[in-house]
Amino acid sequence: MEPIKVLIVDDNPTFIGIMRRFLSRFADIKVVAETTSAKDALDLAREASPQVALVDIAMPEINGLTLTRMLREEHPNLAVILVTLLDTTQYRSASAEAGAAGFVAKPTLSTDLVPLIRRYAPEAENLAYA
């Protein structure tokens, strides 16, 4: 079985490194691209063909909610999981409205992220918000 291809988009390069190292522990998940720029994320999604994009909500220039809409419009089978420091009802609702497959708070990444990636990657065409 091919590993699940993941794109990481976060304005903090240190956090990207932490995510890359964390995800490298799982043989069925492979980070194929990463960027600190929402604009670059659109190009990387075309080039790397990820199945899942992990997108920070609080991005400069283009926020994660807008980027989610853009990514989903161009790549309808791409599962976008929004990541944020604060887990609020408002962010969860906005994430669902933007077309995100899921939402995870950074403090719970170590327990919640991998199951979400595995849940949505194989059946990205049947996305339902979690």
DSSP file (Angstrom, degrees, kcal/mol; ACC not computed):
  #  RESIDUE AA STRUCTURE BP1 BP2  ACC     N-H-->O    O-->H-N    N-H-->O    O-->H-N    TCO  KAPPA ALPHA  PHI   PSI    X-CA   Y-CA   Z-CA
    1    1 A M              0   0    0      0, 0.0     0, 0.0     0, 0.0     0, 0.0   0.000 360.0 360.0 360.0 135.6    0.0    0.0    0.0
    2    2 A E        -     0   0    0      1,-0.1     3,-0.1     3,-0.0     2,-0.0  -0.477 360.0-106.4 -73.0 145.2    1.2    3.5   -0.9
    3    3 A P        -     0   0    0      0, 0.0     2,-0.4     0, 0.0    26,-0.3  -0.340  37.7 -97.6 -68.9 156.2    1.7    5.9    2.0
    4    4 A I  E     -a   29   0A   0     24,-3.4    26,-3.2     1,-0.1     2,-0.5  -0.620  39.8-132.0 -73.0 125.1   -0.8    8.7    2.4
    5    5 A K  E     -a   30   0A   0     -2,-0.4    46,-2.5    24,-0.2    47,-2.0  -0.708  26.8-167.9 -88.8 128.0    0.7   11.8    0.9
    6    6 A V  E     -ab  31  52A   0     24,-2.6    26,-2.4    -2,-0.5    27,-1.3  -0.929  16.4-159.3-123.3 137.6    0.5   14.9    3.1
    7    7 A L  E     -ab  33  53A   0     45,-2.4    47,-3.3    -2,-0.4     2,-0.5  -0.953  14.0-154.1-108.4 131.3    1.1   18.6    2.5
    8    8 A I  E     -ab  34  54A   0     25,-2.1    27,-2.1    -2,-0.4     2,-0.5  -0.937  12.0-177.6-109.6 127.8    1.8   20.8    5.6
    9    9 A V  E     +ab  35  55A   0     45,-3.1    47,-2.4    -2,-0.5     2,-0.3  -0.959  22.7 136.1-126.9 111.4    1.0   24.5    5.4
   10   10 A D        -     0   0    0     25,-2.0     6,-0.1    -2,-0.5    49,-0.1  -0.975  52.5-134.7-154.0 140.1    1.9   26.6    8.5
   11   11 A D  S    S+     0   0    0     -2,-0.3    25,-0.1    47,-0.2    48,-0.0   0.545  90.5  79.5 -75.6  -4.5    3.5   30.0    8.8
   12   12 A N     >  -     0   0    0      1,-0.1     4,-2.0     2,-0.0     3,-0.2  -0.889  62.5-165.4-106.2 106.9    5.8   28.7   11.6
   13   13 A P  H  > S+     0   0    0      0, 0.0     4,-2.1     0, 0.0    -1,-0.1   0.819  89.8  57.2 -61.3 -30.6    8.8   26.7   10.2
   14   14 A T  H  > S+     0   0    0      2,-0.2     4,-2.1     1,-0.2     5,-0.1   0.923 106.6  48.3 -65.0 -43.2    9.5   25.3   13.6
   15   15 A F  H  > S+     0   0    0     -3,-0.2     4,-2.7     1,-0.2    -1,-0.2   0.896 108.2  54.7 -64.5 -39.3    6.0   23.8   13.8
   16   16 A I  H  X S+     0   0    0     -4,-2.0     4,-2.9     1,-0.2    -1,-0.2   0.930 108.1  49.8 -58.0 -44.8    6.4   22.4   10.3
   17   17 A G  H  X S+     0   0    0     -4,-2.1     4,-2.5     1,-0.2    -1,-0.2   0.898 110.2  49.7 -61.1 -41.5    9.6   20.6   11.4
   18   18 A I  H  X S+     0   0    0     -4,-2.1     4,-2.6     2,-0.2    -1,-0.2   0.926 112.7  47.3 -62.9 -44.6    7.8   19.2   14.5
   19   19 A M  H  X S+     0   0    0     -4,-2.7     4,-3.0     2,-0.2     5,-0.2   0.922 111.0  51.2 -63.1 -44.7    5.0   18.0   12.3
   20   20 A R  H  X S+     0   0    0     -4,-2.9     4,-1.7     1,-0.2    -2,-0.2   0.936 113.0  45.2 -58.8 -47.7    7.3   16.4    9.8
   21   21 A R  H  < S+     0   0    0     -4,-2.5     4,-0.4     2,-0.2    -1,-0.2   0.910 114.1  49.4 -63.6 -42.4    9.2   14.6   12.5
   22   22 A F  H >< S+     0   0    0     -4,-2.6     3,-1.3     1,-0.2    -2,-0.2   0.948 113.6  44.8 -61.3 -49.5    6.0   13.4   14.2
   23   23 A L  H >< S+     0   0    0     -4,-3.0     3,-1.8     1,-0.3     6,-0.3   0.756  99.0  71.4 -69.4 -24.1    4.5   12.1   11.0
   24   24 A S  T 3< S+     0   0    0     -4,-1.7    -1,-0.3     1,-0.3    -2,-0.2   0.672  84.8  70.7 -66.8 -14.6    7.7   10.4    9.9
   25   25 A R  T <  S+     0   0    0     -3,-1.3     2,-0.6    -4,-0.4    -1,-0.3   0.611  86.8  75.9 -74.1 -11.7    7.1    7.9   12.7
   26   26 A F    X   -     0   0    0     -3,-1.8     3,-1.8     3,-0.2    -1,-0.1  -0.900  67.0-157.6-110.4 117.0    4.1    6.4   10.7
   27   27 A A  T 3  S+     0   0    0     -2,-0.6    -1,-0.1     1,-0.3    -3,-0.0   0.742  92.8  56.6 -63.8 -23.9    5.0    4.2    7.8
   28   28 A D  T 3  S+     0   0    0    -25,-0.1   -24,-3.4   -26,-0.0     2,-0.4   0.360 100.5  67.2 -92.0   7.4    1.6    4.8    6.1
   29   29 A I  E <   -a    4   0A   0     -3,-1.8     2,-0.4   -26,-0.3   -24,-0.2  -0.993  58.2-178.0-130.1 132.8    2.0    8.6    6.1
   30   30 A K  E     -a    5   0A   0    -26,-3.2   -24,-2.6    -2,-0.4     2,-0.7  -0.985  23.9-137.9-133.6 124.2    4.5   10.6    4.0
   31   31 A V  E     +a    6   0A   0     -2,-0.4   -24,-0.2   -26,-0.2     3,-0.1  -0.708  26.2 174.1 -77.6 116.5    5.0   14.4    4.0
   32   32 A V  E     +     0   0A   0    -26,-2.4     2,-0.3    -2,-0.7   -25,-0.2   0.602  62.3   6.7-101.5 -15.0    5.5   15.2    0.3
   33   33 A A  E     -a    7   0A   0    -27,-1.3   -25,-2.1     2,-0.0     2,-0.3  -0.979  57.2-174.6-163.3 154.4    5.5   19.0    0.6
   34   34 A E  E     +a    8   0A   0     -2,-0.3     2,-0.3   -27,-0.2   -25,-0.2  -0.990   8.7 169.2-152.3 148.8    5.6   21.8    3.1
   35   35 A T  E     -a    9   0A   0    -27,-2.1   -25,-2.0    -2,-0.3    -2,-0.0  -0.992  36.6-145.9-158.6 154.9    5.4   25.5    3.1
   36   36 A T  S    S+     0   0    0     -2,-0.3     2,-0.5   -27,-0.2   -27,-0.1   0.362  85.0  79.0 -97.4   0.7    5.0   28.6    5.2
   37   37 A S     >  -     0   0    0      1,-0.1     4,-1.6    22,-0.1    24,-0.1  -0.939  63.4-155.4-119.1 127.2    3.1   30.4    2.4
   38   38 A A  H  > S+     0   0    0     -2,-0.5     4,-1.1    22,-0.4    -1,-0.1   0.880 100.6  55.4 -63.1 -37.4   -0.5   29.9    1.5
   39   39 A K  H >> S+     0   0    0      1,-0.2     4,-0.9     2,-0.2     3,-0.6   0.923 108.2  47.2 -62.1 -43.8    0.2   31.1   -2.0
   40   40 A D  H 3> S+     0   0    0      1,-0.2     4,-2.7     2,-0.2    -1,-0.2   0.803 100.6  68.7 -66.8 -28.5    3.0   28.4   -2.4
   41   41 A A  H 3X S+     0   0    0     -4,-1.6     4,-2.3     1,-0.2    -1,-0.2   0.866  94.8  55.3 -59.8 -36.5    0.6   25.8   -1.0
   42   42 A L  H <X S+     0   0    0     -4,-1.1     4,-1.3    -3,-0.6    -1,-0.2   0.925 111.3  43.4 -63.5 -44.2   -1.6   26.1   -4.2
   43   43 A D  H  X S+     0   0    0     -4,-0.9     4,-2.3     1,-0.2    -2,-0.2   0.916 113.7  51.2 -66.0 -43.5    1.4   25.3   -6.4
   44   44 A L  H  X S+     0   0    0     -4,-2.7     4,-3.1     1,-0.2     5,-0.4   0.855 105.1  56.2 -64.6 -34.7    2.7   22.5   -4.2
   45   45 A A  H  X S+     0   0    0     -4,-2.3     4,-1.1    -5,-0.2    -1,-0.2   0.885 110.3  45.9 -64.3 -36.7   -0.8   20.9   -4.2
   46   46 A R  H  < S+     0   0    0     -4,-1.3    -2,-0.2    -5,-0.2    -1,-0.2   0.914 119.7  39.9 -68.7 -43.1   -0.6   20.8   -8.0
   47   47 A E  H  < S+     0   0    0     -4,-2.3    -2,-0.2     1,-0.2    -3,-0.2   0.902 123.6  34.2 -76.1 -43.1    3.0   19.5   -8.0
   48   48 A A  H  < S-     0   0    0     -4,-3.1    -3,-0.2    -5,-0.2    -1,-0.2   0.621  87.1-145.1 -94.1 -14.4    3.0   17.0   -5.2
   49   49 A S     <  -     0   0    0     -4,-1.1   -44,-0.2    -5,-0.4    -4,-0.1   0.920  25.8-169.4  48.8  55.1   -0.6   15.7   -5.5
   50   50 A P        -     0   0    0      0, 0.0   -44,-0.2     0, 0.0     3,-0.1  -0.324  25.2-149.5 -69.6 157.5   -1.2   15.2   -1.7
   51   51 A Q  S    S+     0   0    0    -46,-2.5    28,-2.5     1,-0.3     2,-0.4   0.695  85.6  32.3 -92.6 -26.4   -4.2   13.4   -0.5
   52   52 A V  E     -bc   6  79A   0    -47,-2.0   -45,-2.4    26,-0.2     2,-0.5  -0.994  65.0-161.7-134.2 137.0   -4.3   15.4    2.7
   53   53 A A  E     -bc   7  80A   0     26,-2.6    28,-3.1    -2,-0.4     2,-0.7  -0.986   8.3-154.3-117.6 127.5   -3.4   19.0    3.4
   54   54 A L  E     -bc   8  81A   0    -47,-3.3   -45,-3.1    -2,-0.5     2,-0.5  -0.902  23.9-174.6 -98.4 112.9   -2.8   20.1    7.0
   55   55 A V  E     -bc   9  82A   0     26,-2.2    28,-3.0    -2,-0.7     2,-0.2  -0.938  23.1-134.4-121.8 125.3   -3.5   23.9    7.0
   56   56 A D  E     - c   0  83A   0    -47,-2.4    28,-0.2    -2,-0.5     3,-0.2  -0.546  12.6-145.4 -70.2 136.9   -3.0   26.3    9.8
   57   57 A I  S    S+     0   0    0     26,-2.2     7,-2.9    -2,-0.2     2,-1.6   0.926  89.0  62.7 -69.9 -44.5   -6.0   28.6   10.2
   58   58 A A  S    S+     0   0    0     25,-0.3   -47,-0.2     5,-0.2    -1,-0.2  -0.583  71.0 148.2 -89.8  80.0   -4.0   31.7   11.3
   59   59 A M        -     0   0    0     -2,-1.6   -22,-0.1    -3,-0.2     2,-0.1  -0.871  46.3-116.9-110.2 145.0   -1.9   32.4    8.2
   60   60 A P  S    S+     0   0    0      0, 0.0     2,-2.5     0, 0.0   -22,-0.4  -0.366  91.1   7.2 -72.9 162.3   -0.7   35.8    7.0
   61   61 A E  S    S+     0   0    0    -24,-0.1     2,-0.5   -23,-0.1   -24,-0.0  -0.399 139.2  28.9  66.9 -71.5   -1.9   37.1    3.6
   62   62 A I  S    S-     0   0    0     -2,-2.5   -24,-0.1     4,-0.0   -23,-0.0  -0.972  87.8-139.2-118.9 116.6   -4.4   34.3    2.9
   63   63 A N     >  -     0   0    0     -2,-0.5     4,-2.5     1,-0.1     5,-0.2  -0.255  25.7-105.3 -74.0 166.3   -5.9   32.7    6.0
   64   64 A G  H  > S+     0   0    0     -7,-2.9     4,-2.2     1,-0.2    -7,-0.2   0.793 117.8  55.9 -62.7 -31.1   -6.4   29.0    6.3
   65   65 A L  H  > S+     0   0    0     -8,-0.5     4,-1.8     2,-0.2    -1,-0.2   0.932 111.2  43.1 -67.6 -45.1  -10.1   29.1    5.8
   66   66 A T  H  > S+     0   0    0      1,-0.2     4,-2.3     2,-0.2    -2,-0.2   0.912 113.6  52.3 -65.8 -42.0   -9.7   31.0    2.5
   67   67 A L  H  X S+     0   0    0     -4,-2.5     4,-3.1     1,-0.2     5,-0.2   0.889 105.7  55.5 -61.0 -39.2   -6.9   28.6    1.5
   68   68 A T  H  X S+     0   0    0     -4,-2.2     4,-2.7     1,-0.2     5,-0.2   0.936 108.0  48.0 -58.9 -46.6   -9.1   25.6    2.2
   69   69 A R  H  X S+     0   0    0     -4,-1.8     4,-2.1     1,-0.2    -1,-0.2   0.919 113.9  47.4 -59.2 -43.9  -11.8   27.0   -0.1
   70   70 A M  H  X S+     0   0    0     -4,-2.3     4,-2.0     2,-0.2     5,-0.2   0.927 113.6  46.5 -64.9 -45.9   -9.2   27.6   -2.8
   71   71 A L  H  X S+     0   0    0     -4,-3.1     4,-3.0     1,-0.2    -2,-0.2   0.920 113.6  48.1 -63.3 -44.4   -7.6   24.1   -2.4
   72   72 A R  H  < S+     0   0    0     -4,-2.7    -1,-0.2    -5,-0.2    -2,-0.2   0.846 109.7  53.3 -67.9 -33.3  -10.9   22.3   -2.4
   73   73 A E  H  < S+     0   0    0     -4,-2.1    -1,-0.2    -5,-0.2    -2,-0.2   0.929 119.3  33.9 -65.6 -43.8  -12.1   24.2   -5.5
   74   74 A E  H  < S+     0   0    0     -4,-2.0    -2,-0.2     1,-0.3    -1,-0.2   0.806 132.9  29.8 -81.1 -30.7   -9.0   23.2   -7.4
   75   75 A H    ><  +     0   0    0     -4,-3.0     3,-2.2    -5,-0.2    -1,-0.3  -0.712  66.1 177.6-131.1  78.9   -8.6   19.8   -5.9
   76   76 A P  T 3  S+     0   0    0      0, 0.0    -1,-0.1     0, 0.0    -4,-0.1   0.734  81.6  52.5 -60.5 -23.5  -12.0   18.5   -4.9
   77   77 A N  T 3  S+     0   0    0      2,-0.1     2,-0.5    49,-0.1    49,-0.1   0.405  83.1 108.8 -92.8   3.1  -10.6   15.1   -3.7
   78   78 A L    <   -     0   0    0     -3,-2.2     2,-0.7    -7,-0.2   -26,-0.2  -0.693  64.8-141.9 -81.4 123.7   -8.0   16.8   -1.4
   79   79 A A  E     -c   52   0A   0    -28,-2.5   -26,-2.6    -2,-0.5     2,-0.6  -0.781  16.2-159.8 -86.3 117.5   -8.9   16.3    2.3
   80   80 A V  E     -c   53   0A   0     -2,-0.7    21,-2.6    19,-0.4    22,-1.4  -0.877   6.3-167.8-101.7 125.5   -8.0   19.5    4.2
   81   81 A I  E     -cd  54 102A   0    -28,-3.1   -26,-2.2    -2,-0.6     2,-0.3  -0.959  16.1-142.3-111.7 116.7   -7.6   19.3    7.9
   82   82 A L  E     -cd  55 103A   0     20,-2.3    22,-2.6    -2,-0.6     2,-0.4  -0.598  14.4-161.4 -82.7 139.3   -7.5   22.7    9.6
   83   83 A V  E     +cd  56 104A   0    -28,-3.0   -26,-2.2    -2,-0.3     2,-0.3  -0.959  16.6 161.9-123.2 135.2   -5.0   23.0   12.5
   84   84 A T  E     - d   0 105A   0     20,-1.7    22,-3.3    -2,-0.4   -28,-0.0  -0.988  44.5-128.3-150.9 158.8   -5.2   25.8   15.1
   85   85 A L  S    S+     0   0    0     -2,-0.3     2,-0.5    20,-0.2    -1,-0.1   0.866  97.4  56.5 -73.2 -37.2   -3.9   26.6   18.5
   86   86 A L  S    S-     0   0    0     20,-0.1     2,-1.0    -3,-0.1    -1,-0.1  -0.859  70.3-152.9-105.3 126.2   -7.4   27.5   19.8
   87   87 A D        +     0   0    0     -2,-0.5     2,-0.3     4,-0.1    18,-0.1  -0.816  34.0 158.1 -96.3  99.0  -10.3   25.0   19.6
   88   88 A T     >  -     0   0    0     -2,-1.0     4,-2.3     1,-0.1     5,-0.2  -0.871  53.0-123.3-122.1 156.6  -13.4   27.1   19.5
   89   89 A T  H  > S+     0   0    0     -2,-0.3     4,-2.5     1,-0.2     5,-0.2   0.881 114.5  56.0 -61.1 -37.9  -16.9   26.4   18.3
   90   90 A Q  H  > S+     0   0    0      2,-0.2     4,-2.6     1,-0.2    -1,-0.2   0.926 108.5  45.8 -62.1 -45.8  -16.6   29.4   15.9
   91   91 A Y  H  > S+     0   0    0      2,-0.2     4,-2.5     1,-0.2    -1,-0.2   0.907 112.3  51.6 -64.7 -41.1  -13.4   27.9   14.3
   92   92 A R  H  X S+     0   0    0     -4,-2.3     4,-2.0     2,-0.2    -2,-0.2   0.925 112.6  45.2 -61.8 -44.3  -15.1   24.5   14.0
   93   93 A S  H  X S+     0   0    0     -4,-2.5     4,-2.4     1,-0.2    -2,-0.2   0.927 114.0  48.5 -64.4 -45.8  -18.1   26.0   12.3
   94   94 A A  H  X S+     0   0    0     -4,-2.6     4,-1.8     1,-0.2    -2,-0.2   0.867 109.6  53.9 -63.7 -36.1  -16.0   28.1   10.0
   95   95 A S  H  X>S+     0   0    0     -4,-2.5     5,-2.4     2,-0.2     4,-0.6   0.927 109.7  46.6 -63.1 -45.9  -13.8   25.1    9.1
   96   96 A A  H ><5S+     0   0    0     -4,-2.0     3,-1.1     1,-0.2    -2,-0.2   0.914 111.6  51.3 -63.1 -43.1  -16.9   23.1    8.1
   97   97 A E  H 3<5S+     0   0    0     -4,-2.4    -1,-0.2     1,-0.3    -2,-0.2   0.824 106.2  55.8 -63.9 -31.3  -18.3   26.0    6.0
   98   98 A A  H 3<5S-     0   0    0     -4,-1.8    -1,-0.3    -5,-0.2    -2,-0.2   0.610 122.8-104.9 -77.2 -11.6  -14.9   26.3    4.2
   99   99 A G  T <<5 +     0   0    0     -3,-1.1   -19,-0.4    -4,-0.6    -3,-0.2   0.619  62.3 160.7  98.6  14.8  -15.0   22.7    3.2
  100  100 A A      < -     0   0    0     -5,-2.4    -1,-0.2    -6,-0.2   -19,-0.2  -0.410  38.8-144.6 -68.9 145.0  -12.5   21.2    5.6
  101  101 A A  S    S-     0   0    0    -21,-2.6    29,-1.3     1,-0.2     2,-0.3   0.801  77.5 -12.6 -75.3 -30.6  -12.6   17.5    6.1
  102  102 A G  E     -d   81   0A   0    -22,-1.4   -20,-2.3    27,-0.2     2,-0.3  -0.947  56.7-133.9-161.8 177.9  -11.7   18.0    9.8
  103  103 A F  E     -d   82   0A   0     -2,-0.3     2,-0.4   -22,-0.2   -20,-0.2  -0.997  18.4-179.2-145.6 135.1  -10.3   20.2   12.4
  104  104 A V  E     -d   83   0A   0    -22,-2.6   -20,-1.7    -2,-0.3     2,-0.3  -0.997  22.9-132.3-142.6 138.1   -7.7   19.6   15.1
  105  105 A A  E >   -d   84   0A   0     -2,-0.4     3,-2.0   -22,-0.2     4,-0.3  -0.691  24.2-124.9 -86.1 139.0   -6.3   21.8   17.9
  106  106 A K  G >  S+     0   0    0    -22,-3.3     3,-1.4    -2,-0.3     4,-0.3   0.841 108.2  60.9 -53.9 -38.0   -2.5   21.9   18.1
  107  107 A P  G 3  S+     0   0    0      0, 0.0    -1,-0.3     0, 0.0     3,-0.2   0.734 110.8  41.2 -63.8 -18.3   -2.5   20.8   21.8
  108  108 A T  G X> S+     0   0    0     -3,-2.0     4,-2.8     1,-0.1     3,-1.1   0.246  80.8 109.5-110.5  12.6   -4.3   17.5   20.8
  109  109 A L  H <>>S+     0   0    0     -3,-1.4     4,-1.9    -4,-0.3     5,-0.5   0.886  70.8  60.6 -55.9 -42.6   -2.3   16.8   17.6
  110  110 A S  H 345S+     0   0    0     -4,-0.3    -1,-0.3     1,-0.2    -2,-0.1   0.767 120.1  25.8 -62.7 -24.2   -0.4   13.8   19.1
  111  111 A T  H <45S+     0   0    0     -3,-1.1    -1,-0.2     3,-0.1    -2,-0.2   0.745 129.8  36.2-105.7 -30.4   -3.6   11.9   19.7
  112  112 A D  H  X5S+     0   0    0     -4,-2.8     4,-1.3    -7,-0.2    -3,-0.2   0.740 101.2  66.8 -99.1 -25.5   -6.1   13.3   17.1
  113  113 A L  H  X5S+     0   0    0     -4,-1.9     4,-2.6    -5,-0.4     3,-0.3   0.952  96.1  49.0 -70.7 -52.5   -4.2   14.0   13.9
  114  114 A V  H  ><S+     0   0    0     -5,-0.5     4,-2.6     1,-0.2     5,-0.2   0.902 110.4  51.4 -59.4 -44.1   -3.1   10.6   12.6
  115  115 A P  H  > S+     0   0    0      0, 0.0     4,-2.0     0, 0.0    -1,-0.2   0.891 111.1  49.6 -59.6 -36.3   -6.6    9.1   13.0
  116  116 A L  H  X S+     0   0    0     -4,-1.3     4,-2.1    -3,-0.3     5,-0.3   0.928 110.4  49.6 -66.3 -44.1   -8.0   12.0   11.0
  117  117 A I  H  X S+     0   0    0     -4,-2.6     4,-2.3     1,-0.2    -1,-0.2   0.945 114.5  44.8 -58.3 -48.1   -5.4   11.6    8.3
  118  118 A R  H  < S+     0   0    0     -4,-2.6    -1,-0.2     1,-0.2    -2,-0.2   0.840 111.0  55.3 -66.2 -33.4   -6.1    7.9    8.0
  119  119 A R  H  < S+     0   0    0     -4,-2.0     4,-0.3    -5,-0.2    -1,-0.2   0.902 118.8  28.9 -66.9 -41.4   -9.9    8.5    8.1
  120  120 A Y  H  < S+     0   0    0     -4,-2.1     3,-0.3     2,-0.1     6,-0.2   0.763 103.6  72.2 -97.4 -26.6  -10.0   10.9    5.2
  121  121 A A  S >< S+     0   0    0     -4,-2.3     3,-1.0    -5,-0.3    -3,-0.1   0.921  98.1  46.2 -60.6 -48.2   -7.2   10.0    2.9
  122  122 A P  T 3  S+     0   0    0      0, 0.0    -1,-0.2     0, 0.0     3,-0.2   0.813 125.6  30.5 -67.5 -27.5   -8.5    6.7    1.4
  123  123 A E  T >  S+     0   0    0     -4,-0.3     3,-2.3    -3,-0.3    -2,-0.2  -0.282  70.2 145.5-125.5  47.3  -12.0    8.1    0.8
  124  124 A A  G X   +     0   0    0     -3,-1.0     3,-0.9     1,-0.3    -1,-0.1   0.765  69.1  64.5 -59.4 -25.8  -11.3   11.8    0.1
  125  125 A E  G 3  S+     0   0    0      1,-0.3    -1,-0.3    -3,-0.2   -47,-0.1   0.673 100.7  52.8 -72.7 -13.6  -14.1   11.9   -2.5
  126  126 A N  G <  S+     0   0    0     -3,-2.3    -1,-0.3    -6,-0.2    -2,-0.1  -0.283  81.8 170.6-112.3  46.3  -16.6   11.1    0.3
  127  127 A L    <   +     0   0    0     -3,-0.9     2,-0.3   -28,-0.0    -3,-0.1  -0.274   8.8 172.9 -63.9 138.5  -15.6   13.9    2.7
  128  128 A A        -     0   0    0    -27,-0.2    -2,-0.1   -29,-0.0   -32,-0.0  -0.977  38.5-105.2-142.7 134.3  -17.7   14.7    5.7
  129  129 A Y              0   0    0     -2,-0.3   -27,-0.2     1,-0.1   -28,-0.1  -0.298 360.0 360.0 -63.8 138.3  -16.7   17.1    8.3
  130  130 A A              0   0    0    -29,-1.3   -28,-0.2   -30,-0.1    -1,-0.1   0.379 360.0 360.0-109.2 360.0  -15.5   15.6   11.6
